[in-house]
């Protein structure tokens, strides 16, 4: 359907990433009376303002598509959270403060900036989810949301998939086979580098092993030994990594062997 609202067209431009749900998401935001599902009015207004601000910005085609898809995914997840009895926060998150600041818009702008720069477009879904999670989480302020975006900015998709794997370990046990010490295959070496970086940045326990003064050998680390740190729990929760596709999780774990 041809639309006259530039912001609505921007959301619909995410079709190549988010699929046909972009049309439904745009309807929820721009024509709620025609939509089968509803989003909280404050959240819908915030998303509409974000879309309108970007719509006439002359964005490159792929950046525009990523921004539109992120907004559509925020709609999708926001509706899902509401249906699970998680209401939109009522703590002034949508209220304009001194200087025209609105916390919800600040988080939304940070999410869209991250989405626009995500060449790995599987991340876009979870960036949209982050916006919806924060809007439904009164225990998370704008500064903590920004910290989460900063933490995830440099993470590869495989690293996010590894965090997803560890986060669902109680439902899908992790492998017990020790990780290789010095893999010759480049893919395995790269996957181990991804894992070590997650440990170094404090997202996964145990931390990187420090050589013992005695020179005694360190125990071989297994995927089953890994745990999310509190920082890792934050990233896992706000990016809704429970929704990472099982195929991506399996591929990340397979690369470690």
N, C-alpha and C positions, 0 to 999 in steps of 0.2 A: 504494500500500500504506500502510495506517495504521501508524504507528510509535509506540512508547512513549518512545523517547529524544528529549528536547527538542532536543538538539544535532543529531541526525540530521534531525529535522523542519526545523531552521533551514537546513541545507544544501539540503534538498529545496525549501525556499521560494524558492530562486533560480531556479526553473524558467522564469519569465517572462523572465529575462535570459540564462541559460546553456542553456536547453532541457532536453531529456530526460536529458542526461548528468549532471544533478544527482542523479538517483536512483542511478546507477551510482557516482558519486563518494561519496555517502553510504554505500553498501554497502562500498566500499573502506575507508572510515574506521571504520565501526561494526560491520561483519560481514565482515572480510577472508576468512574461510573460505568465504563464499558468493560472493566476487567472482572474476571471470575474470582480473582483473589485480591486481597487488600493488604497494603503496607501502612504502617503507622504514618499519619499525616505529616508529622515533624520530620521523619526520616525521608519520606517521599519528597517533601519540599527541599530538603538538603540535597538530595540526589538531583533534583531538577535544576537547582541553582548551579551545582557543579557541572552538569551537562551543558547548561546554557553558557556558562563562562568559557568552556572549551570549544563550543560549537563553531564559533567564527574565528578561531585562532589560527587558521591556515596550517593545521597539523599535517605532517607527512601521513600518507595513507595508512601505513601499518601502526603508527603511533595512535592515530584516530581509532583504528579498530581495537587496539588493546585497551584504550580508555573506555570505549563503549562497552566492550566485553566485561571489564572490571565492574562497571556500574550495573550491568545486567546480573552479574554473579552476586553483587551486593544485594540486589532486589531478591534474587532466588533464595539466598541464605537468610535474609531478614524475614521473609515469609515463613521459611522453615522453622526458624527459632521462635517466632510468634506462635506457631501452631504447636510448639513443644512447651508452651506456657512460660516462655522467657520474654517478658514484656520489654519494650523500649525503655531505657532509663529515664527517670524523671528528676534528675539532680541538677538541672541547669545546663546540661551538655549542649543543648540547642539554643541557649539564650545568649543574646549579644551582650558582650562585656565592653569595658572601656576600650576605646580605639576600634570599635567595630569587630572585635574578635569573637568568633563563634567556634568553640572547641570541635564540634562535629565537622564543620567545614575545614578546619585546619587538618584534622586527621584525613578527611576525604581528599584534600589536595595532595597530601603526602602519598596517599595510596595511588592516586592517578599518576603522579609524577613517577613513582616506582613502576607502575604498570606500563606506562609509555616507553620506558627504557628497558623493558624485559624482552630481550631477543628470544629467550627460552619462554615461549608463550604459555607453557603449562603452569607457570608461576602466576599468571594473570588471574586465574580462577581463585587462587588462595589469597591473593591480595584483595580481591573483591570481598571474599569471605571475612578477611580481617576487619574491614570497615563495618560489616554487619555485626561481627562479634563484639567490637568495641561499643557500638551503639546499644547493644543489649547487655553490657557488662558494667554495672556501676562501680565495680571494684578496680576498673582500669581507667586511668586518666589519659589526657592527650599526650603528656610527656612519656608515659609508659608505652603508649602506642607508637610514638616516634622512636623510642629506643628499640622496639621490636622491629620496626622497618629498617633501622640502621643495622641491627644484628643480622638481618636476612639479606641485606643488599648484596653482599659478596658471596652468598651461599649458592652453590650449584644446585641444579635440579636433583642430581643424585644425592647430594647432602640432605636436601629436604626429604627425599625418599627414605634415606637411612634414618632420619629422625622419626619419620612416620613408622618405620619398621620397629624401632625401639619402643615407640609409644604404644604400639598394639601388641607388645610381647606377651601379655597375659592371654590374648585370644589366638595369636599366631606365634608360637614359640620360635625363638631365633636359633640358628644352627649352633651345634656344639663343637663342630670341627674347628681347631685352632686356626687363626689367620696365618698366612704365610709370612715368613720373616723377610725374605728378599725375593719377591716375585720377578720373574723374567718377562712375563707378558705385560705389555704397556697398559692394557686395560685394567688389569689387577693392580698394578703399581699406582695408577691414577685413582682407583677406588680407595686404596689404602691411604693415599695422600688426603683424599676427601675426609676419610674417617679420622685421621690424626688431626686434621685442622678443626674438626668438630670438638675433639677433646681439648685442643689447645685454646679454643675460644670459650671453653667452659660450658658447652651445650651437652656434652656426654661425659659420664663417669664410666670407668675410672680415668683420671687424667693420664697424660702421656707418661710412661714409666721412666723414672730417672735411674741411670746405672748405679748399681750398688757399689760402695767403696771396696768391698771384698772381691768384686769381680764375678760374683755368683750370677748365674743365669737368671733372668727374669722369667716368671711363668708366662706361657704362651696365652695371649689374649684370644678369647672366642667371642663371636657375636653375642652369644647368650650371656656374657659377662657385662654387657653394656646396659647402662641405665641413663634416663634423662636426669640432668641436674634441674634445679629450680628454673634456671635460665632456659634450659631446653623445654621444660614443661610450658613456660610462657609462650615460646615460639610455636610449639606444637598446638597449644590451645588456640591462640589468636589466629593462626593461619589455617585452623581446622584441618590439620594434617591427617586426621582420621579418614578424610575423604580422598586422600591420594589413592589412585587406582592400584589394585593389587598387582597388576602386571608391572608397574613401575617399581613397586617395593620389591618384588621378586627379582627384577633385573638388577637393582642396586645390590641386593644381597649376593646374587650370583656373580657379580663382578668382583667380589671380595675373595672368591675361591680360585 
